[in-house]
């Protein structure tokens, strides 16, 4: 039941926040904080030793029995880590928009809570129809967040985001139906349960096509280069909370989908596809980094760094080794925190200077020293400085990928130099140079708390990430065994 | 006592934290107490640890302190552990000792700076990271220190970030060294993949057990580690960042860009000497790179006009000697030279800083002159440092360490490298005393204003003493058990003595030539640069490497970035959208509200349908 509650609590919180926000805006914020706080406590209570198959908790209720569709939820270490990340980033997003969002506050928090609920559901669903349903559930409120509270080109960005996700989602739906049909042919009965579909034997060409259907949906979200162009628009046009949720969480649903579904469901097809995917990952690392270096819009710059960082994730997933998968999970968390923090900073700067143009931001370090220090810290996290979580993550991904394919791995490693270039460019452009002659407020206590929490978490992940590894290890071992890796 | 080892890096780290979070609320004396005191305490603890270690040598000559396990994934278990042996002991004594003196000096040098607390915070963090680097028992932790010192170097080169040139210099230093760091990281990937560990002792032991000498894997690893070392220690071809790094405050140049951080590459190669021994081709490359660098940089130092750039090129050149020592298989000679160089080059930078401090930030040596009269302490300590750099025979530390490097090159049969090193020594003596005679002798140039107080003169005096007597420390004997005994000497001791005399003569010859060209009254201009003409200008520009890299890397990267700025991939969906819009327009044309057109199209459609029915 706890798993159902995990999804329901934010849904209810959102339903509550909407009307409350009409009375007093603070109430909507508090309702969201309470809902997410309760949910976080609930998620933490699920920590414990893993049961058979790596599961910490499962739930099953029939939904459409004739078609073998059920409300099947399951939580293993991988899901739990992502659930905790979702709730933590969700909470921080509420705090980060405390002074930014002043219009339709209730509806804003309704949408925020519902996106989070959809994301939580995606990390828990073990029925493919349910998974598809939740996949769509997170889409709509996200589109609203961008379209209603975004910046200058918000409508364009929202529509683009919607079309990309929707079109690729349909391909996944077709693949899900195809897989269900294959199960029906083989077993004589319909089922969309993850456990049932894992063992379906498929003809290789069909498996490849179905796998590509899943890959399309996840590749758009991740994003994989060529399918990434919705991301800079959506990230830069969304309000701070929207950018945080997009970068820290929504992209991770793509990675999670690959780990949980695309590869275990189609192991042989994935092995055939892996070289292509790893090369795409390496290209993403470099392409994203070069484009980030070229941007003048601060939020677009950060958006392209996501393309680069998620390239490591793609590389690590398709290397499919213990090292690379552990690194991938850590990268998902660390990237969520470091990029989320950069968006908080970009939002704070925008609030004060009303510009995101790096050509116009100059010499801010003496004016807002705390903000300068925070920007430096997260820029360093982003360039993979040892001691912070991103370094351990990228190191493990690259070590794991090296064993499998040294050449794309070397190319991706060069991304570390490119990351240095864009990170330093961002930091030095905005904060160094002749002192700006502006009177700006430095970080306020609430902003400091949000950034401080993210910073401490990154230090923890960088210096002693073992507790996190302990949580995900059983889940990753199961995944590796299912899809024929060597744990 | 040995159990207090962890305090050595933690004390400066605590200083950094205190100054970062409370620095702007503290008064200057408090900032000084924390900033200088933390490093001072750290050096005291290091001294006590050294006494305990040498008094009671632990079994195997190694003391290990494991603080915690970093992580444990698939058999890779890097630890946050400190590894104390003779090599790391020497390094922590140099880092904390020289570091403390430079911090003390900075307390006066930086006194007027508005960002006093930020300066000491960054310096303390640097010392902490450098100590992590040299104490790390695991290559991954070493890498943490390695990148950490790179960060501090970046922060301190760009300390005066209001000036765009300093900002660029800081970025250049970070990016260029990071190129080497990535090579090193790939080397670590191979080690994990093939040996399954990054523990320093285990790596060397397993490499010896698993890899045949000269096998591809060990050659690759050694080459990649060398890539990292070359970046950090500013050797060819990654030397270009160091001269620009002089944009930082002078104590920073003394500590980071002379005494400690830039020697990290030398330390790395010495520390992983076991791997280089298995890869003789790469070890030869180390020697060749070192020799080429020492000659090129000495040439560049000879024609610079900026006092700090002379010293920067000199540092690159002296690091070249250390690489030569490593490359001919004598890590102990290299480390010996590292230590004496830390003394005399820190001294020279601090002396240059005192000159700059006194003479209103004048850097051009030809606008200075005759300072011997107004700054006597600075002059005599500077002369001691320059003499050590020039290898003035018998009474300076630099003579013994440089001579040992050259002797080991000769004894190893590398006569060409030895000859090049000797030529370099001549140029070194020439440029170091060109600097001395131009700045401190001759006619008075810029008048000395502020006089350095005791906080500046005490470090100068101590370092001057060390630059003279540091050669009698007998370091090689302490180091050889760790770094491997020197190979069998091919030549008897008579030859060594003969070569020593030769080296002494070369050094004195260089100094004499410097006196003839620059010391005698009535000198006009810069005779060496004038004689060299366009070649001199080429050397002054660092042999044109900056211009070359600008063409090869910087501009192409910029051009590619600019070309891609608008993300060409985005054209695809835009084209699809355009296509859809076109269709929409075309179809909309048919809805024109004219009844005749509708009737016509209806009839045409019906005819077409009928035709289909009839023919198919």
HADDOCK unambig.tbl for C-alpha pairs under 7 A between the chains (distance, minus, plus):
assign (segid A and resid 226 and name CA) (segid B and resid 569 and name CA) 6.01 0.50 0.50
assign (segid A and resid 229 and name CA) (segid B and resid 570 and name CA) 5.58 0.50 0.50
assign (segid A and resid 290 and name CA) (segid B and resid 561 and name CA) 5.68 0.50 0.50
assign (segid A and resid 291 and name CA) (segid B and resid 561 and name CA) 6.15 0.50 0.50
assign (segid A and resid 291 and name CA) (segid B and resid 564 and name CA) 6.49 0.50 0.50
assign (segid A and resid 291 and name CA) (segid B and resid 565 and name CA) 5.81 0.50 0.50
assign (segid A and resid 293 and name CA) (segid B and resid 561 and name CA) 6.81 0.50 0.50
assign (segid A and resid 294 and name CA) (segid B and resid 561 and name CA) 5.09 0.50 0.50
assign (segid A and resid 294 and name CA) (segid B and resid 562 and name CA) 5.89 0.50 0.50
assign (segid A and resid 294 and name CA) (segid B and resid 565 and name CA) 5.20 0.50 0.50
assign (segid A and resid 295 and name CA) (segid B and resid 565 and name CA) 6.22 0.50 0.50
assign (segid A and resid 322 and name CA) (segid B and resid 74 and name CA) 6.20 0.50 0.50
assign (segid A and resid 323 and name CA) (segid B and resid 73 and name CA) 6.52 0.50 0.50
assign (segid A and resid 323 and name CA) (segid B and resid 74 and name CA) 6.57 0.50 0.50
assign (segid A and resid 385 and name CA) (segid B and resid 147 and name CA) 6.75 0.50 0.50
assign (segid A and resid 386 and name CA) (segid B and resid 144 and name CA) 4.98 0.50 0.50
assign (segid A and resid 386 and name CA) (segid B and resid 147 and name CA) 6.79 0.50 0.50
assign (segid A and resid 387 and name CA) (segid B and resid 144 and name CA) 6.57 0.50 0.50
assign (segid A and resid 399 and name CA) (segid B and resid 189 and name CA) 4.98 0.50 0.50
assign (segid A and resid 402 and name CA) (segid B and resid 189 and name CA) 6.78 0.50 0.50
assign (segid A and resid 403 and name CA) (segid B and resid 193 and name CA) 6.20 0.50 0.50
assign (segid A and resid 413 and name CA) (segid B and resid 182 and name CA) 6.67 0.50 0.50
assign (segid A and resid 414 and name CA) (segid B and resid 182 and name CA) 6.79 0.50 0.50
assign (segid A and resid 417 and name CA) (segid B and resid 175 and name CA) 6.68 0.50 0.50
assign (segid A and resid 417 and name CA) (segid B and resid 178 and name CA) 6.16 0.50 0.50
assign (segid A and resid 417 and name CA) (segid B and resid 179 and name CA) 6.19 0.50 0.50
assign (segid A and resid 420 and name CA) (segid B and resid 175 and name CA) 6.48 0.50 0.50
assign (segid A and resid 421 and name CA) (segid B and resid 175 and name CA) 6.90 0.50 0.50
assign (segid A and resid 424 and name CA) (segid B and resid 171 and name CA) 6.88 0.50 0.50
assign (segid A and resid 432 and name CA) (segid B and resid 161 and name CA) 5.46 0.50 0.50
assign (segid A and resid 432 and name CA) (segid B and resid 162 and name CA) 6.28 0.50 0.50
assign (segid A and resid 433 and name CA) (segid B and resid 161 and name CA) 5.63 0.50 0.50
assign (segid A and resid 433 and name CA) (segid B and resid 162 and name CA) 4.39 0.50 0.50
assign (segid A and resid 433 and name CA) (segid B and resid 163 and name CA) 5.83 0.50 0.50
assign (segid A and resid 433 and name CA) (segid B and resid 164 and name CA) 5.35 0.50 0.50
assign (segid A and resid 434 and name CA) (segid B and resid 162 and name CA) 4.26 0.50 0.50
assign (segid A and resid 434 and name CA) (segid B and resid 163 and name CA) 6.36 0.50 0.50
assign (segid A and resid 435 and name CA) (segid B and resid 162 and name CA) 6.20 0.50 0.50
assign (segid A and resid 463 and name CA) (segid B and resid 70 and name CA) 6.11 0.50 0.50
assign (segid A and resid 464 and name CA) (segid B and resid 70 and name CA) 5.28 0.50 0.50
assign (segid A and resid 464 and name CA) (segid B and resid 71 and name CA) 6.47 0.50 0.50
assign (segid A and resid 465 and name CA) (segid B and resid 71 and name CA) 6.31 0.50 0.50
assign (segid A and resid 466 and name CA) (segid B and resid 71 and name CA) 4.98 0.50 0.50
assign (segid A and resid 466 and name CA) (segid B and resid 72 and name CA) 6.76 0.50 0.50
